[in-house]
Amino acid sequence: MEQFIYLRYQYRIYPNITQRKQMSVTADCCRFVHNYYLNMRSLAWRTQHRSMNYNACANDLKYLKLVYPWLKEADSMALQEELKDLQLSFEKFFSHSGGYPKFRSKKESGISYRTRNQNGGIRLSLDKHFINIPKIGMVRIKLSRDIPGEILNATLIRKPSGKYFVSLTLKIESASLIKGNHGMEHGLDLGLRSFYVLDDGTVAPNMKYLYETNGKLIRAQRRLSRMKKGSSNYIKQKRKVARLHEKVCFARHDYLHKESTRLAKMCSLLCIEDLNIKGMIRNHKLARSISDASWSEFTKMLEYKMPLYQGALVKVPRFYASSQTCHICGHRNPKTKDLAIRRWTCTVCGTEHDRDVNAARCLLQKGRTMLPDAA
Ligand SMILES: [Zn+2]
């Protein structure tokens, strides 16, 4: 295991009016710098077949500040970070893993920009009620949990709901995080009816409250679409939609974190299906799209949490059809492809199966054989 891991922790902050203004000034300047250098880089290429990299842009920025002195009001590190991001999006474009970088328009909804921690510019006050942010000063923070590592950078965020957050990238010593587990071995089948089922029949209920809030969200969005853009009712409704959206997002995240931590604490071995997320993303049904997003997020959480509790996560390839194979005799029953079939009887050994529990048991059996030290 590597010596350090990098995690992002998000906290609610409560900037005062002056600090809010300063944050939006920096965000505006970041957008300006992004658009300006996107344009410059495109021009340099189109007219002179010359590429303009990060260093060239950062160097040029000094002169741009003479032309537009108001750029000096912004956090200069945030402007540099913006140029780095632009560089990254160009690199993605050139390696065919992303589209051509886009111009950004002013959004009244939300803002966000990133700044670096240089010489302790980002630090907590002694009483831990405030955090110092470059060019902003001491901002009140709700320290919902401790900061267990070195702060590398901070992203300042204003959500469309009007709430403010700071998201810190932390460099954490892995050793300080490593804990033991309870030594259990499980197979886990992700599903639509319930979020997951374990091989011993344990069922994690689906995020039902999420769907309920989602229903509200859809109705609120529909109402919004019928309103006159820019009217005061429209603005009010837009806030309402944003708040509901945030609620869904938080609740989902919270649930996934709780479940993944619980499993990581419990298991020394956890076998799951290696889902082909790419193949599933093109599904427009609401329930499916939420599950798909949750599944990939959940898998990512397990990937970093399992090693922290010294457990192993095994991803069983998709072509191993866990839901169609009898875990007792290994007979494959293609009829069970139909998702509606909840229970089935193996035609060879006669065992009666619960579809999900059998799948989880198959995953556990298959996963055990995939461990490095398995014969
Ligand atoms: Zn069988």
Boltz pocket constraint, residues with backbone or C-beta under 6 A from the ligand:
constraints:
  - pocket:
      binder: B
      contacts: [[A, 326], [A, 327], [A, 328], [A, 329], [A, 330], [A, 331], [A, 346], [A, 347], [A, 348], [A, 349], [A, 350], [A, 351]]
      max_distance: 6.0
